[in-house]
Amino acid sequence: MPAKTQDITFMPSTLETVDYAVYNWLNDVMDLHTTTQEGFEKVPVIWAGAERAFQVKRDKDQRDQDGTLILPLITVERVNVTKDLARKGTVWAALPSVNDEKGGTITVAKRIKQDKTANFLNADSWRKASDTGPNQRNFPSRDASGLRVQSDKIVYETITIPIPVYLDMVYLISIKTEYLEQMNDLVTPFMTRTGGINYFFAKYDGHRFESFIESDFAQENNAASMETEQRRYETRINIRTLGYIIGEGKNQEQPKIVVRENAVEVKIPRERVIYGEIPEHIDKIGFYKE
């Protein structure tokens, strides 16, 4: 049996898409828990780029009556973006887009346009079998020996998108706790979850971004100072992600997904407008329009 076709939703990829992928990996995949005064609880993950007023109103349980954050807590922030020409991902060539109003560079899908292909095949069958009656219109074409002839008039629908631009993006994950035991619980998965490597995939909206946990776990603690300020343990972990963006976002004038159809036949008719005379030099394969 022929393979069934499947529609695949291709979502756009922007800077925000990569941000969501890293945040969801930290919040859902890692899903870090530790022991607190309320028991074994999930540690909240906060995107540091949001407005502080929004953070306070969204979840009031994250702060005490004085407005101080309740620890333990994990924050994530995008701190650097680099367009490194030495890291171009899967597309190394500088492919220009099609020079028309649609644009588009890379072909992501191709399928047969069934209705328009059938129109060409039916027209050929009608032309060859018109003298046998209208019931022969949809009969397949055959040669003199009776074998079916494969038509070359096939209309393909091609879908193209702009070229993906790869970016080297760095995310800073800050883990803040009040106790060393809590810090040990939260830092250990970053060291062991990926095994003997530091490589993982961050996923969102059907996109996958290669990410790497950097080897340095910088610790900024104030427990050794023995001062009157609140005791705090903090560990900073950098996540380097090879993200890609497609298109110019809201500022793009051309469509994000371009659909084109190929030409299967080119005809240049010869017209006689006086007396409607048919030229005598037209052979059997020529084309004439009244």
C-alpha positions in Angstrom: 0.0 0.0 0.0 1.3 3.5 -0.7 2.5 5.5 2.2 0.0 7.9 3.7 0.7 11.6 3.7 0.9 13.5 6.9 0.5 17.2 7.5 3.2 18.7 9.6 2.7 22.0 11.4 5.8 24.2 11.0 5.9 26.9 13.6 8.1 30.0 13.3 11.3 30.2 15.2 12.2 33.5 16.9 14.4 34.6 19.9 11.4 34.0 22.1 11.1 30.4 20.8 14.6 29.6 22.0 13.9 31.3 25.4 10.8 29.2 25.9 12.7 26.0 25.0 15.4 26.7 27.6 12.9 27.7 30.2 10.7 24.6 29.6 13.7 22.3 29.8 14.6 23.8 33.2 11.1 23.9 34.6 9.6 20.7 33.1 12.4 18.4 32.2 14.8 19.0 35.1 11.8 19.6 37.5 14.0 20.2 40.5 12.8 19.6 44.0 14.3 20.0 47.5 13.4 19.8 51.1 11.9 23.0 52.6 9.9 23.9 55.7 6.8 22.9 53.8 8.2 19.5 52.9 9.7 18.1 49.6 8.6 20.9 47.3 9.3 21.9 43.6 11.6 24.9 43.4 10.0 27.8 41.4 11.7 28.9 38.2 11.5 32.6 37.3 12.3 34.2 34.0 14.5 37.1 35.0 13.6 39.2 32.0 10.0 39.9 33.0 9.0 43.1 34.7 9.3 43.1 38.4 5.8 44.4 38.9 4.5 41.6 36.8 6.4 39.0 38.8 5.1 40.4 42.1 1.5 40.3 41.0 1.7 37.0 39.2 2.8 34.9 42.2 2.6 36.6 45.5 3.8 33.4 47.3 7.3 33.9 46.0 7.9 37.0 48.3 7.3 37.6 52.0 5.6 40.5 53.6 8.6 42.7 53.1 8.8 41.9 49.4 11.9 39.7 49.8 12.2 36.6 47.6 11.5 33.4 49.4 14.4 30.9 48.9 15.1 28.4 47.4 14.7 29.9 44.0 16.0 29.4 40.4 16.2 32.2 37.9 17.1 32.0 34.2 18.1 34.9 31.9 19.5 35.3 28.4 22.7 37.2 28.8 24.4 37.0 25.4 23.7 36.4 21.7 26.4 36.0 19.1 26.1 35.5 15.4 29.1 33.4 14.9 29.9 32.7 11.2 32.0 29.7 12.3 28.9 28.0 13.7 26.2 27.9 11.0 24.5 24.7 12.0 23.2 22.6 9.1 23.1 25.4 6.5 26.7 26.6 5.7 26.1 28.1 2.3 25.0 31.7 2.0 21.9 30.9 -0.1 20.1 34.0 -1.5 16.3 34.1 -1.5 14.3 34.0 -4.6 14.2 37.5 -6.1 10.5 38.1 -6.3 7.6 39.3 -4.0 7.4 35.9 -2.3 11.0 35.2 -1.5 11.9 31.8 0.2 15.2 30.0 0.1 15.1 26.4 1.4 12.6 23.7 0.2 11.1 21.9 3.2 8.3 20.0 1.5 7.2 18.9 -1.9 4.1 17.0 -3.0 2.0 16.3 -6.1 -0.8 18.7 -6.8 -3.5 16.1 -7.4 -6.3 18.2 -9.0 -4.1 20.1 -11.5 -2.1 17.0 -12.5 -5.4 15.2 -13.1 -6.6 18.0 -15.4 -3.5 17.5 -17.6 -3.9 13.8 -17.7 -7.7 14.0 -18.4 -7.0 16.5 -21.2 -4.5 14.1 -22.9 -6.9 11.2 -22.5 -9.8 13.2 -23.9 -7.7 14.3 -26.9 -6.6 10.8 -27.7 -9.9 9.0 -27.1 -12.5 11.6 -28.1 -13.8 9.5 -31.0 -14.7 6.6 -28.7 -17.1 8.5 -26.6 -17.1 10.6 -23.4 -16.8 7.6 -21.2 -13.1 7.2 -22.2 -12.1 10.5 -20.8 -10.4 9.2 -17.6 -8.9 6.1 -19.1 -5.1 5.9 -18.5 -2.9 6.5 -21.5 -1.4 3.3 -23.2 1.1 2.8 -26.0 0.6 0.6 -29.0 1.5 -2.6 -27.1 -1.0 -1.9 -24.4 1.4 -0.8 -21.7 0.5 2.2 -19.5 2.4 5.3 -20.4 3.8 7.4 -17.5 2.9 11.0 -18.0 5.5 13.7 -17.5 2.9 16.4 -16.9 3.0 16.3 -13.1 2.3 19.5 -11.1 4.4 19.7 -7.9 3.6 22.0 -5.0 6.8 23.2 -3.4 7.0 24.8 0.0 10.0 27.0 0.9 11.0 29.1 3.9 13.7 31.7 4.6 17.2 30.4 5.4 17.7 29.7 9.2 20.2 32.0 10.9 22.0 30.3 13.7 22.9 32.1 16.8 25.2 31.3 19.8 23.1 32.1 22.8 24.1 32.0 26.5 21.6 31.6 29.3 22.5 32.2 33.0 20.9 30.0 35.5 21.1 31.2 39.1 20.3 28.9 42.0 19.7 30.6 45.3 19.1 28.8 48.6 19.4 29.4 52.3 21.0 26.0 53.2 23.9 24.1 51.7 21.8 20.9 51.7 19.3 22.5 49.4 22.1 23.7 47.1 23.5 20.2 46.9 20.1 18.8 45.9 19.6 21.3 43.1 23.1 21.4 41.6 23.6 17.7 41.4 21.2 17.0 38.6 23.0 19.5 36.4 26.2 17.4 36.8 24.7 14.0 36.4 21.5 14.2 34.2 23.5 14.3 30.9 25.9 11.5 32.0 29.5 11.7 30.9 28.7 14.6 28.4 27.2 18.0 28.8 24.9 17.9 25.8 21.1 18.0 25.6 18.2 19.2 23.4 15.9 22.0 24.4 12.5 21.7 22.6 9.6 24.0 21.9 6.9 24.3 19.2 8.4 21.4 17.2 11.9 22.9 17.2 15.0 21.4 18.8 18.0 23.4 19.9 21.4 21.9 20.7 22.4 23.0 24.2 25.5 22.6 26.3 26.0 22.9 30.1 29.3 24.7 30.7 31.7 22.9 33.0 32.2 25.8 35.5 29.7 26.0 38.4 30.5 29.4 39.9 29.6 29.7 43.6 28.9 33.0 45.2 28.1 32.4 48.9 28.1 34.7 51.9 28.1 32.1 54.6 31.8 32.5 55.4 31.5 36.3 56.0 29.6 35.7 59.3 27.9 39.1 58.9 24.4 40.2 59.9 22.9 39.9 56.4 20.7 36.9 55.4 22.7 33.8 54.8 22.6 32.9 51.1 24.1 30.2 48.8 24.2 31.0 45.1 25.5 28.9 42.2 25.6 30.2 38.6 25.5 27.8 35.6 25.8 28.9 32.0 23.8 27.1 29.3 25.2 27.7 25.8 22.5 27.0 23.1 22.9 26.9 19.4 19.6 28.4 18.4 18.2 29.4 15.0 15.7 32.0 13.9 13.7 32.0 10.7 12.5 35.2 9.1 12.4 38.7 10.4 9.4 38.3 12.7 6.8 41.0 12.7 8.9 43.2 10.5 9.0 40.8 7.6 7.0 41.9 4.5 7.3 38.6 2.6 5.4 35.5 3.7 7.1 33.1 6.1 6.0 30.1 4.2 6.0 30.3 0.3 4.0 27.9 -1.8 4.9 27.6 -5.5 3.8 25.3 -8.4 6.0 24.3 -11.3 5.2 24.7 -15.0 4.7 21.4 -16.9 4.0 22.7 -20.4 4.8 25.8 -22.4 2.7 26.7 -25.5 3.2 29.6 -27.9 0.1 29.6 -30.1 0.0 31.1 -33.6 -3.1 33.1 -34.3 -4.8 34.0 -37.7 -7.3 36.8 -37.1 -8.2 37.3 -40.8 -10.7 34.8 -42.3 -9.8 32.3 -39.5 -7.6 30.4 -41.9 -5.6 27.5 -40.5 -1.9 27.7 -41.6 -0.9 24.9 -43.9 2.5 24.4 -42.3 1.1 23.2 -38.9 1.8 19.5 -38.4 0.0 17.0 -36.3 1.8 18.0 -33.1 1.4 21.8 -33.7 -0.9 24.0 -31.8 -3.4 26.4 -33.3 -5.9 28.7 -31.7 -8.9 30.1 -33.5 
